[in-house]
Amino acid sequence: MNAVVLTVLFLLPQQDPERLLERLRDDSPKVREEATRILRAMEEAALPALRLTLQDPDAEIRARVRALIDRIEWDAVMDPALLAR
């Protein structure tokens, strides 16, 4: 079943962060991690939906989303030349 779930996750439109955020509630840690990876790869495009999710009643979701926002914002301000070192 995990392979099927991961395949479906890969097929989700990357421009739909709301659907990926739903995957953060999945029972499978692999599905949650993959959704997190895709949201991070979306960079600034995911930020509006991520910020709305900061009000989620689930503490685990809020923590994961806060970490994602911090990482995306950090990556946006870092000079790529510094990251290459």
N, C-alpha and C positions, 0 to 999 in steps of 0.2 A: 504494500500500500504506500509506503514512503516514496518509492520511485514514481508512482502515479501522481501523488500529491506534489512532488517537486517538479514534475513535468508540467503540471497545470500551472504551478507558480511561475515557471519560466515563460509560459505562454501569455501570462497576464500582460496587458498593455502597460508599458513602463510609464506612460504619461498619466496613469491613473493611481496616484498615491493613496487615495482613499481605499481602494481595493487591497493594496499592499498592507495598509495599516490594519485592515481586518485580519490579515494573516498573522499579525503579531499576537493574536489571541489563540492561534492554533495549538492543539495539544502537543504537536511534534516540535521539539527544539530545533530540528533541522529546518522545518518550514519557517519558524520564527527567525532563525539566523539568515536564511536566504532572503526573506522579505526585508530584513534589516540591511543586508548587503545591497539589494537592488535600490532601496530608498536612498542609501548613501551615494550610490552611483548616479542617482538622479540629480544630486547636488541641489542648487537653489530652487529648482522646479518643485521639489518636495517640501520646501520650508513652510508654505502657507498651511498645508494639511497637517504637517507635523506640529506646528504651533497651536492649531486648534485642538490637537490631541493632548496637549499639556494639561487639559482640564479633566482628563479621563479619570474615572473613579478607581481604576486598577493601578496600584502603585508600581507594579512591574512594567506596565505599559508606559507610564509617565517617566520612569527612570530610563527605559530604553530610548524613548523619544527625546528626552533631554540630552542624552549622550549623542544621539544622532545629530540633533541641531547643533550642539557644541562642535562636533567634528566637522560638519559641513561648513559652518561659519569659520572655523579655524582654517580649513583647507582653502576657503575663498580668499583669505587675506595673506596666506603664506606665499612667498615668492617661489616659483617653481625651481629657480636656480639654487635656492637654499635647500629645498627638499631633495635635490639630486646629490647633495654632498653626502 
